[in-house]
Amino acid sequence: MESTRPDDDLIGKLAGKGEQAVQRLADLPGGTRALKAFNDLKLRVDDLSRKVRGIDALEARVAKLEKDVAGLKRAQKPASQQKAPARKAGA
């Protein structure tokens, strides 16, 4: 029985080709600067995705607070409508 699956061999080949491509790119004039820019872009995208995941939690908290405020407004409304009717002067 073969110790490596064909998928593992394909992934290994792709990884090797990727390393060769990065090395070729680094050897080009301005290549290291381009690689640095790509790495910086990756870090920025990672940071933005982390922040976006945080926005989902904030949206859930805001929705809960809006629901609570709406419930409080409904609870206050009947109390303000139960004022005594105004008396007419002279009657």
MDTraj code that builds the backbone (N, CA, C; nanometers):
import mdtraj as md
import numpy as np

residues = "MET GLU SER THR ARG PRO ASP ASP ASP LEU ILE GLY LYS LEU ALA GLY LYS GLY GLU GLN ALA VAL GLN ARG LEU ALA ASP LEU PRO GLY GLY THR ARG ALA LEU LYS ALA PHE ASN ASP LEU LYS LEU ARG VAL ASP ASP LEU SER ARG LYS VAL ARG GLY ILE ASP ALA LEU GLU ALA ARG VAL ALA LYS LEU GLU LYS ASP VAL ALA GLY LEU LYS ARG ALA GLN LYS PRO ALA SER GLN GLN LYS ALA PRO ALA ARG LYS ALA GLY ALA".split()
xyz = np.array([
    [0.0850, -0.1184, 0.0000],
    [0.0000, 0.0000, 0.0000],
    [0.0892, 0.1243, 0.0000],
    [0.0502, 0.2270, -0.0765],
    [0.1300, 0.3475, -0.0896],
    [0.1171, 0.4336, 0.0367],
    [0.2283, 0.4905, 0.0801],
    [0.2265, 0.5659, 0.2051],
    [0.1698, 0.7065, 0.1877],
    [0.1796, 0.7642, 0.0686],
    [0.1247, 0.8980, 0.0466],
    [0.0087, 0.8902, -0.0507],
    [-0.0904, 0.9701, -0.0245],
    [-0.2051, 0.9762, -0.1146],
    [-0.1696, 1.0690, -0.2306],
    [-0.2348, 1.0541, -0.3438],
    [-0.2081, 1.1429, -0.4578],
    [-0.2365, 1.2892, -0.4239],
    [-0.3353, 1.3137, -0.3375],
    [-0.3673, 1.4515, -0.2989],
    [-0.2508, 1.5147, -0.2239],
    [-0.1875, 1.4380, -0.1349],
    [-0.0744, 1.4904, -0.0592],
    [0.0399, 1.5267, -0.1537],
    [0.0639, 1.4429, -0.2545],
    [0.1705, 1.4672, -0.3502],
    [0.1412, 1.5936, -0.4306],
    [0.0168, 1.6130, -0.4704],
    [-0.0231, 1.7311, -0.5459],
    [-0.0051, 1.8570, -0.4620],
    [-0.0449, 1.8509, -0.3373],
    [-0.0305, 1.9670, -0.2483],
    [0.1170, 1.9993, -0.2273],
    [0.1982, 1.8962, -0.2124],
    [0.3424, 1.9181, -0.1978],
    [0.4020, 1.9835, -0.3205],
    [0.3593, 1.9381, -0.4384],
    [0.4092, 1.9978, -0.5624],
    [0.3679, 2.1445, -0.5724],
    [0.2409, 2.1721, -0.5378],
    [0.1935, 2.3108, -0.5429],
    [0.2693, 2.3991, -0.4447],
    [0.2969, 2.3480, -0.3267],
    [0.3720, 2.4248, -0.2284],
    [0.5121, 2.4542, -0.2795],
    [0.5742, 2.3547, -0.3405],
    [0.7085, 2.3755, -0.3962],
    [0.7087, 2.4783, -0.5069],
    [0.6093, 2.4714, -0.5948],
    [0.5981, 2.5699, -0.7038],
    [0.5735, 2.7099, -0.6481],
    [0.4931, 2.7180, -0.5421],
    [0.4674, 2.8483, -0.4805],
    [0.5933, 2.9086, -0.4220],
    [0.6741, 2.8253, -0.3577],
    [0.8005, 2.8736, -0.3016],
    [0.8938, 2.9211, -0.4121],
    [0.8963, 2.8480, -0.5227],
    [0.9804, 2.8880, -0.6354],
    [0.9325, 3.0208, -0.6935],
    [0.8021, 3.0384, -0.7037],
    [0.7474, 3.1630, -0.7580],
    [0.7814, 3.2812, -0.6679],
    [0.7725, 3.2614, -0.5374],
    [0.8059, 3.3693, -0.4443],
    [0.9543, 3.4030, -0.4547],
    [1.0386, 3.3023, -0.4680],
    [1.1823, 3.3260, -0.4808],
    [1.2129, 3.4024, -0.6089],
    [1.1469, 3.3649, -0.7194],
    [1.1674, 3.4367, -0.8464],
    [1.1228, 3.5819, -0.8336],
    [1.0106, 3.6014, -0.7682],
    [0.9587, 3.7369, -0.7504],
    [1.0543, 3.8205, -0.6664],
    [1.1121, 3.7598, -0.5652],
    [1.2060, 3.8328, -0.4794],
    [1.3332, 3.8680, -0.5551],
    [1.3702, 3.7871, -0.6537],
    [1.4917, 3.8134, -0.7312],
    [1.4738, 3.9256, -0.8325],
    [1.3511, 3.9579, -0.8686],
    [1.3250, 4.0643, -0.9649],
    [1.3561, 4.2004, -0.9026],
    [1.3885, 4.2999, -0.9863],
    [1.4085, 4.4346, -0.9324],
    [1.2779, 4.4863, -0.8708],
    [1.2830, 4.5271, -0.7479],
    [1.1640, 4.5743, -0.6781],
    [1.0779, 4.4613, -0.6258],
    [1.1204, 4.3402, -0.6426],
    [1.0420, 4.2246, -0.6004],
    [1.0272, 4.2154, -0.4502],
    [1.1349, 4.2445, -0.3773],
    [1.1249, 4.2378, -0.2309],
    [1.0286, 4.3437, -0.1794],
    [1.0292, 4.4585, -0.2454],
    [0.9356, 4.5639, -0.2044],
    [0.7917, 4.5206, -0.2320],
    [0.7709, 4.4522, -0.3449],
    [0.6366, 4.4025, -0.3776],
    [0.5941, 4.2948, -0.2778],
    [0.6841, 4.2051, -0.2430],
    [0.6521, 4.1016, -0.1447],
    [0.6186, 4.1633, -0.0094],
    [0.6935, 4.2673, 0.0291],
    [0.6652, 4.3354, 0.1558],
    [0.5268, 4.3995, 0.1510],
    [0.4928, 4.4589, 0.0367],
    [0.3605, 4.5204, 0.0221],
    [0.2500, 4.4146, 0.0312],
    [0.2719, 4.2978, -0.0299],
    [0.1734, 4.1897, -0.0217],
    [0.1567, 4.1410, 0.1213],
    [0.2678, 4.1288, 0.1927],
    [0.2600, 4.0845, 0.3324],
    [0.1883, 4.1880, 0.4187],
    [0.2174, 4.3165, 0.3936],
    [0.1483, 4.4220, 0.4674],
    [-0.0016, 4.4202, 0.4377],
    [-0.0357, 4.3961, 0.3114],
    [-0.1762, 4.3880, 0.2727],
    [-0.2456, 4.2729, 0.3441],
    [-0.1784, 4.1597, 0.3529],
    [-0.2336, 4.0437, 0.4235],
    [-0.2599, 4.0784, 0.5696],
    [-0.1649, 4.1470, 0.6337],
    [-0.1837, 4.1849, 0.7745],
    [-0.3011, 4.2807, 0.7899],
    [-0.3147, 4.3730, 0.6970],
    [-0.4263, 4.4681, 0.7042],
    [-0.5605, 4.3983, 0.6855],
    [-0.5658, 4.3046, 0.5913],
    [-0.6908, 4.2302, 0.5675],
    [-0.7253, 4.1468, 0.6904],
    [-0.6248, 4.0844, 0.7524],
    [-0.6494, 4.0071, 0.8748],
    [-0.7047, 4.0971, 0.9847],
    [-0.6468, 4.2164, 0.9984],
    [-0.6923, 4.3103, 1.1009],
    [-0.8361, 4.3550, 1.0735],
    [-0.8662, 4.3850, 0.9481],
    [-1.0019, 4.4261, 0.9129],
    [-1.1032, 4.3148, 0.9361],
    [-1.0659, 4.1925, 0.9028],
    [-1.1600, 4.0816, 0.9242],
    [-1.1852, 4.0601, 1.0727],
    [-1.0839, 4.0809, 1.1552],
    [-1.1016, 4.0702, 1.3008],
    [-1.1978, 4.1787, 1.3493],
    [-1.1842, 4.2985, 1.2958],
    [-1.2733, 4.4078, 1.3354],
    [-1.4162, 4.3832, 1.2887],
    [-1.4319, 4.3283, 1.1696],
    [-1.5655, 4.3001, 1.1170],
    [-1.6356, 4.1958, 1.2031],
    [-1.5606, 4.0950, 1.2479],
    [-1.6212, 3.9951, 1.3376],
    [-1.6679, 4.0620, 1.4660],
    [-1.5972, 4.1640, 1.5129],
    [-1.6387, 4.2376, 1.6316],
    [-1.7646, 4.3192, 1.6078],
    [-1.7840, 4.3642, 1.4850],
    [-1.9028, 4.4440, 1.4524],
    [-2.0294, 4.3601, 1.4673],
    [-2.0217, 4.2327, 1.4322],
    [-2.1388, 4.1451, 1.4467],
    [-2.1849, 4.1398, 1.5922],
    [-2.0904, 4.1291, 1.6846],
    [-2.1259, 4.1261, 1.8265],
    [-2.1864, 4.2603, 1.8696],
    [-2.1311, 4.3694, 1.8203],
    [-2.1852, 4.5012, 1.8546],
    [-2.3262, 4.5195, 1.7997],
    [-2.3500, 4.4722, 1.6782],
    [-2.4844, 4.4827, 1.6211],
    [-2.5854, 4.4046, 1.7036],
    [-2.5457, 4.2897, 1.7538],
    [-2.6361, 4.2103, 1.8377],
    [-2.6666, 4.2850, 1.9675],
    [-2.5648, 4.3477, 2.0259],
    [-2.5868, 4.4242, 2.1496],
    [-2.6779, 4.5439, 2.1247],
    [-2.6577, 4.6129, 2.0125],
    [-2.7412, 4.7298, 1.9808],
    [-2.8860, 4.6859, 1.9578],
    [-2.9074, 4.5745, 1.8889],
    [-3.0432, 4.5253, 1.8658],
    [-3.1123, 4.4928, 1.9970],
    [-3.0395, 4.4330, 2.0903],
    [-3.0968, 4.4005, 2.2215],
    [-3.1324, 4.5289, 2.2972],
    [-3.0435, 4.6267, 2.2931],
    [-3.0710, 4.7537, 2.3618],
    [-3.1905, 4.8260, 2.2988],
    [-3.2013, 4.8236, 2.1658],
    [-3.3162, 4.8859, 2.1001],
    [-3.4462, 4.8187, 2.1410],
    [-3.4417, 4.6884, 2.1537],
    [-3.5603, 4.6142, 2.1968],
    [-3.5969, 4.6524, 2.3400],
    [-3.4963, 4.6653, 2.4270],
    [-3.5216, 4.7049, 2.5658],
    [-3.5802, 4.8453, 2.5734],
    [-3.5265, 4.9368, 2.4940],
    [-3.5762, 5.0751, 2.4941],
    [-3.7201, 5.0791, 2.4436],
    [-3.7502, 5.0025, 2.3404],
    [-3.8871, 4.9990, 2.2895],
    [-3.9821, 4.9445, 2.3955],
    [-3.9401, 4.8455, 2.4713],
    [-4.0226, 4.7907, 2.5792],
    [-4.0451, 4.8931, 2.6886],
    [-3.9421, 4.9701, 2.7220],
    [-3.9569, 5.0749, 2.8235],
    [-4.0512, 5.1856, 2.7760],
    [-4.0434, 5.2211, 2.6493],
    [-4.1333, 5.3238, 2.5957],
    [-4.2783, 5.2769, 2.6022],
    [-4.3007, 5.1491, 2.5706],
    [-4.4366, 5.0947, 2.5769],
    [-4.4865, 5.0932, 2.7212],
    [-4.3991, 5.0674, 2.8154],
    [-4.4388, 5.0624, 2.9561],
    [-4.4705, 5.2025, 3.0083],
    [-4.4032, 5.3046, 2.9590],
    [-4.4275, 5.4420, 3.0053],
    [-4.5506, 5.5023, 2.9399],
    [-4.5866, 5.4628, 2.8220],
    [-4.6969, 5.5230, 2.7484],
    [-4.8301, 5.5152, 2.8237],
    [-4.8745, 5.4014, 2.8735],
    [-5.0029, 5.3973, 2.9441],
    [-5.0023, 5.4822, 3.0713],
    [-4.8933, 5.4945, 3.1392],
    [-4.8871, 5.5729, 3.2622],
    [-4.9075, 5.7212, 3.2323],
    [-4.8544, 5.7701, 3.1210],
    [-4.8693, 5.9124, 3.0901],
    [-5.0102, 5.9438, 3.0404],
    [-5.0840, 5.8462, 2.9891],
    [-5.2188, 5.8695, 2.9401],
    [-5.3222, 5.8657, 3.0521],
    [-5.2883, 5.8280, 3.1726],
    [-5.3840, 5.8143, 3.2817],
    [-5.3917, 5.9419, 3.3653],
    [-5.3601, 6.0564, 3.3084],
    [-5.3696, 6.1828, 3.3794],
    [-5.5176, 6.2159, 3.4037],
    [-5.5447, 6.2897, 3.5098],
    [-5.6824, 6.3298, 3.5405],
    [-5.7295, 6.4285, 3.4351],
    [-5.8576, 6.4205, 3.3980],
    [-5.9089, 6.5139, 3.2978],
    [-5.9083, 6.6560, 3.3545],
    [-5.8848, 6.7510, 3.2679],
    [-5.8789, 6.8916, 3.3099],
    [-6.0176, 6.9396, 3.3507],
    [-6.0223, 7.0159, 3.4590],
    [-6.1501, 7.0711, 3.5055],
    [-6.1774, 7.2016, 3.4358],
    [-6.3061, 7.2269, 3.4107],
    [-6.3431, 7.3527, 3.3482],
    [-6.3582, 7.4586, 3.4565],
    [-6.3118, 7.5767, 3.4269],
    [-6.3204, 7.6865, 3.5240],
    [-6.4648, 7.7352, 3.5333],
    [-6.5129, 7.7575, 3.6550],
    [-6.6454, 7.8121, 3.6765],
    [-6.7543, 7.7062, 3.6832],
    [-6.7263, 7.5869, 3.6758],
    [-6.8329, 7.4873, 3.6780],
    [-6.8502, 7.4251, 3.8120],
])
top = md.Topology()
chain = top.add_chain()
for i, resn in enumerate(residues, 1):
    res = top.add_residue(resn, chain, resSeq=i)
    for name in ("N", "CA", "C"):
        top.add_atom(name, md.element.get_by_symbol(name[0]), res)
traj = md.Trajectory(xyz[None], top)
